[in-house]
Amino acid sequence: MNENTSNAKRGHDPFFRWLFSDTFHARNLLEMSAKVNSELSEFLSVVNLDTLIRIPDSYSEVDETGEADIAFRVNVSTGAPVLVGILLEHKSGRDTGVLNQIDRYIHSIMRLHGENRIYDGFPTVAIIFYNGRENWDPLKMLENGYPKYFHGSVLPFKCTFINMSDIPDSDCIACEDTETGMGIVAMKYAFDKDRLLAVLPQFKGALQKISGNKASCLLQKISLYLKEYVDQGVLKELSMAFKSIGQKYGFVSAGDVFRQQIADVREEAQEDKLNTARGLLQDGVSMEILTKRFNLSEEAILGK
C-alpha cells in the first residue's frame, strides 16, 4: 500500500464502506457522481439501477477492516439476461497500486458459474472515489505512449475516476437521501475545517425529516469519522450548530454526539493516566511521586 494512504484509510474506508455498502446510498452516490462525470453518466444510461444488488462479503472476501472495495451486480437496461459488475473503490491519498488492486478484485469477485457458459467473468466498471488533499487522477497518464488504437482498452476492465470534491455542495444538500448527501460533505471537507463548518450545519432541516434511529446512527458515524481529522475546537463548533435538534425530535443530536465524543476522549485519557500510575506503583514508584507527576489523588490511584 502507498504510504500516503496507509494512515488515512483507517478513518476513511470504514465510513465509506458503512455508508455505500447499502444499495440505496450507492445508487444515489452513482447518480450524483454521474452529473460531474460523462463516462459514468453514459454507463448508467445502459444499466437498470433498480436491479442493483450487492455481492455479499462472503463472496468478495472483503470486510470493514480491509480495503474498501464494494461489489455490486446490475442488469442491463435492454432487458437481456446478462449482468454487469460495479466495483466501488475508495482512496484518500495517492496509491500507485490501485489499478492492480482493482484488477485482483475483479478477477476474484466478478465470476458467474453455470452450464454452457463460455466465460465465467462478466464486464465490470470500476469507479475510484477519491477525497484526498492533493489533486490526483491515476487514469490520466494511463494511455500515454499507446497508439490511438489501444485507447480505451489499456485496462482489461472499464474504469472511471471521481474526485468527490467535484460533487457540488448544492447537490448534496438538496439530495433526498440525507445520509448520502451529508456523508459526501463530511468526506469532501474532512481536511478543510472552514468548509466543513460552513456546509455541514446546513443539513439541520433535512435531519429533522428522517427517523430518529437513522439520524442518530448517521451522526454517530460522522462524529467518529471526523474525530480522526479535526480538532476538538471544530467538534465543539459543530456541537453548537446542532444543539437544538436532539431534544425536540427525540433522538441523539449531532451536538450530543460530538460532545460525547469529546467526553469519551477525556475519559479515555484519564483512564490511561490511572492505569499508568497504578502500574508504576506496582513497580515500586512512590505514591508521592505519582500524585505529583500525574496530578491524581492517592484515593484515585488506589481506586477508593
N, C-alpha and C positions, 0 to 999 in steps of 0.2 A: 504494500500500500504506500502511496506517496505520502511523505511526511506532512505535507500541507493538509491532508485530510485526516490523518490519524487522530489528532486531538479533537478536531471539530466533529467527526462523525458520531462520537458518543452522544452528543446532545442533539444533533440534528436528525440523524437517521431514525431513532426510535419514535420521535414525534411525527416525522413524515410517514413512517410505516404505520403508526397507530391511526392516523387520520385517513390516509389514502388507500389503505387495505380495504376499506369499505367501498363497495361498488358505487354507491350513490355519490360519495365525495369524490371518488376517482373520476366519475363521469363529469361532474361539474368542473374539476380541475382541467380535464381534457378540453372541455368546451370553452372555458375561459382562455386557456392557452392557445387554442386554435385561432382566436381573434388576433393574436400577435404573431402567428406563425402560419404561413401559407401552406407549407408542406403538411403540417398536422391538420389543417382545415381540409385539404384535399383528401387525406386519409379518412377523416371522419365522415366525409361525404359518401364513401363507398362501403361503410360498415353500419350495422344497426346496433347502436349503443343500448337499445332496450334489451338486447340479448347478452350484455356484458356479464361474465361470470368469472369470479376469481379462481385461480388454480390454487388449491389449498396448500398449506405449508407441508403437508405430508408428501406432496408431490415435488414441491420446489426445494425442499430441504433448506429453507431459509427461516430463521427465527428473528425475534426482535433484537437479539444481541449481535446478529450478523449484518452483512451488507444489505442495504435497503432496496433490494430488487423485489418488486411486487409484480406477479404474473397474472394475466387475465386471458380469457378466450372470448371471442366475439364472432357472431355470424356476419357474413357479407350482406349488403343491403339488397342484392338481387334476389335473395331467397334461395339461392343454390345451396345444396347441403355440404358446404365447406366452411372451415373455420379459419380465423386469423388470430395470431397471438399479439398481445400488447405487453410490453415489459417496461415498467416504470423504474428508473434508476435515479437515485438522488446523490448529488455531490455538493459539498460545501467548500471545496477547495480544489485546486488543480490536481489531477490524477492521470498520469500518462498511461496507466494500465486499464483505464475504464473500458475501452473498446474490447480488449481481450477478456475482461471480466464479463461483459455482456455476452460475448461470443460463447463463453463457457456455459452460462446460464441458459442461453437459447438452445444449445445442443443437448443439455441435460433435462430441461423443463418442457420445451415445446415439442412433445412427442405424442403421437397417437398410434395405437397398435390395433390391428384388426385384419380380418381376412381380405385377401385380394388387394391390399394396399401395396403400391409400388414404391412408396417412400413414406417413412414413419413421421418425418417432420412436417411442419406447416409454416407458411410465410408469417413472419413476425416483424412488427415495428417496435423498435426500442426508442424510448423517449428519455433523454437525460435532463433532469430538472436540477438547476444549479442556483445556489443562493449565496455564493461566496463574496468576499470583499473585493477581489480583483476581477477585471474583465477576463473571460476565458471561454473558448469555444473549441473543443477538440476536433470538430469536424471541418473547420475552416481550412486547415493545411492538409487534409487527408488526400485530396486528389492532385496535389502539386506533383508535377513530373509525369503524370499519366496522360497519354493521348486522350483526346476527347471521346474516343470510342469507349473508354472504360469509365467515364464519368457517370456516376450514379450506380456503379456496380463494383466499386473498390472493396466495399464490405460485403460479406455473404448474407447480410440482413439489412433491412431498412432501418435508418437511424436518423433522429432529429434532435435538436438541442433547444431547450427552453431556459432562458435566463429569467428567473422568477421576478426579477426587478422590472422586467418589461410588461408585466401584467398590471394594468392601471389600478391605482387605489380606488378609483370611482367604480370600476367593475367589481372589485372585492366588496366594497361597502354595499353596492346595490344587489349583490348576489343573494338570491332567496335562501341559499344554503349558507347560513351564517357561520357554521363550523368551518367550511372550506374557505370562505372569504376572510374570516378572522385568522385562520391558520396560515394562509398565504401571507397576510400582512405581517404576522409575527415572524415568519421566516425571512421575508424581504428585509425587515428592519432590525433583525437581531443584532446587527453590527452598527446600527445607526440610531442611537437613543433619541435624538431630537425628532426624527420622523416617526419613530415608534410611539413617542408620547403625543405626537400630533394626530396620528391616524387611528391608533387602536381604540382610544376612547369614543370614536365616532360610531362604534358598534353598540353603544349602550341601548339605543332604541331597538335594534334587532335582537339583542339578547333577551329583551322583555317578551319577545314573541315565541320563544322556543321553550320546551318543557324544562322544569327545574332540574331534572336529572341530567339532561343533555348539557344544559348551561353549566351546571356545577362541574361535570366531568371535563368539559372543554376548558373552563377557566383553570381548573387544577392542572391539566396537561400543559397549558400555555405557561402557567406560572412556573412549573417545574422546568420547562424547556428554557424559558428566558433567564432563569436563575443562573444558568451556566454562562450567560453572555452579557448581562447588565449588572450594574452595582446596586446596592440596597437603596441608594437615593432614587434611582429610576423606579424601583419597585414601590417605594413609598408614594411617588407621584402618581403611579398607576392606581395605587390603593385609594388615593383621594378622588381620582377621576371616577372610580366605580363605586364609591362609598354608598350611594343611596339605593342601589338596586336590591341588595340582599334581603333586607327586612320586608320590603314591600311585596316581593314576589315569592318569598318563602323558600329561597334556595341560597346556597353559599355564593356570595357575590365575589367578583374578582378582587375587590378590596379586601374581603375577608380572607381569601386565599393567599393574596400577596402578603398580607400582614402575618398570616400563619406561617408562611414560608420564612419570613424574617425571624419570627419567634422560634421556629424549628432550628434555624441556623444557630441562633444564640444558645438555645438549649443544648444542641449538639456540642457546641464549643465548650460550654460549662461542664458537660459530662466528660468530655475529653480531659479537661483540666483535673477533674476529680479523680478519674482513673489513673492519670499520670502521677498525681500526688500520692495516691494510695499505693501505687506500685513502688514509688521511691521510698515510702515509709516502710514497706516490707523489706526493702533493700538496705535499710538502716539509716536513711537520712532523717535527721531530727525534725520533730514536729515544728519547732520554732522556725527553722529554715523554710519548711514547706509553706507555713501560713503566710510568711512574708513574700516568698517567691511567687506564689500563685494567688495571693490576695484572697485566701479562703480561711474560714474559721476552723478551729480544731474539731468542732462538732460536725461540720460538713464533711471533713475528710474522714472522720470516723463513722459517718453515716448515722449519727444520733439525731 
